[in-house]
Amino acid sequence: MFAMLMTLTALSSSSAVASDVLIPTFTPKTMGDFAPAEQLTADTMSALTAEGIDFVTPSEIQRRAGVIADGCAERTDCTTTLWEHFPGSSLAVVGSVTFNEGLLDTRVMFYGPDDASPLEIVSRKIRQSEGPSFAAEIAATAKDLLELVPDRDAGVLAVAAPPARGGVSGDTPADPGSYSNLDDSPTNAPPDAAAKADEQLRRNRGLPPALWERYKASGMSYRDWKDDALVRAGCLIVELHAGAVFGDVERTYDSRVAFDQVDDGSGEEIFEEIGTYQYDAFVRGSAFSAGASVGFVPLWWLEISVYGGAEIGRRKLSTGWEQYYTAEYGEDEVVDASSDSYGPVPSTMAVIQPRVRLYTLPSGPVKPYGLAGVQMRFYDAFNDRQLQGDVDYRTREGGVGVGITAGGGIAFDAPRGAIGFIEVPWNYLVSPRPYESSTGTVRNRPRQELPAGQTLAVRAGIGFRLL
């Protein structure tokens, strides 16, 4: 074997380092691995440049070889196709990246021309900050292997070296997943292995079969095709909302007190509280609504998001007192009374709404959807200065109201991540229910306003898809 390697070295020109290296984008194992995979690919290209090695960029590979370059580490026919499209290249660097227990689990395979099994495999678990140093190791390994693999243009057949048991420097631990012989290589996998790998990749990216076939036939990179086809699967969604809300968004509170004038013979006026009345409810009205939402689309039909915002409605207050003089007129006789109304004045309620959207179309500029969720509405206390003074009226504490949300809308997608939407969420208000309390004797009570028990919002907005 040593003699064979020496022969290959002798046949290689002194400029072997300048031979082309093929470097398709490293393969992410899951949708969450796209960013680190692309970053490590970029770091590797920088390291190859620093070593003075010419290479074919992922974009050029994608342009000439088509969709085969996506997920190259998971395709058994990837390197065969690469050599067909780049007959003058001498080495292919195929990698995969995935998060594992807080580290990047990386695996990089180096293929010579027309070889089914890799010349070398380097596997590492690294921190994200260690990407550039690991990329430098990949470039050094490629440089060493280029010295052993003759330029294909020189007319010398490349002979595959046996799979290495460690890194090029000799201090890399053996990779338990390396191919120890040709029987373990992907070329001897079951005939349907490629189809299964393709199906798994489709499922990881959350696309229906028909749309996946459209992607594979496009000849584009997955990222470019996804933006062109306006597919939301795997996106973060950030939106700004504005609109109007109708229904129980106006709050009313009435507080009343009854007194009895007591004659103790001293000649002084002494008043004794003999009754109270309170009524607090959300009633029909309208409010302005504004807010924002952040969501994630794990599958083309499902978006999980949280909306937070405010409803700017109104509230009004009424108070009253009544006086009895039982010593002279009897208990049922009101001798004096007063009633006041305040407002309505603006009132703001904070709203938080965890929810899901269910889309009906996987791609295209228009996507109708259904909406479901839970609403929490935070309202303030009634402790206004009008409740404090000569008459000690009862105050009301603030709280949280809960509702169940359902509705629908239409999303509009444009290239480069811009989106818009119109939606109509309906809320059934579970709480709070109208509050009524009465003690003792209070005769003069205003007519109660009754709630509808629901709200209906009309909202529109803009946002971005973060791929």
Secondary structure, 3 states (H helix, E strand, C coil): CHHHHHHHHHHCCCCHHHCCEECCCCEECCHHHHHHHHHHHHHHHHHHHHCCCCEECHHHHHHHHHHHHCCHHHCCCHHHHHHHHCCCCCEEEEEEEEEECCEEEEEEEEECCCCCCCCEEEEEEECHHHHHHHHHHHHHHHHHHHHHCCCHHHCCCCCCCCCCCCCCCCCCCCCCCCCCCHHHCHHHCCCCHHHHHHHHHHHHCCCCHHHHHHHHHHCCCHHHHHHHHCCCCCEEEEEEEEEEEEEEEEEEEEEEEEEEEECCCCCCCEEEEEEEEEEEEEEEEEEEEEEEEEEEEEECCEEEEEEEEEEEEEEEEEEEEEEECCCCCCCCCEEEEEEEEEEEEEEEEEEEEEEEEEECCCCCCEEEEEEEEEEEEEECCECCHHHCCCCCCCCECCEEEEEEEEEEEEEEECHHHEEEEEEEEEEEECCCCCEEEEEECCCCCCCCCCCCCEEEEEEEEEEEEEC
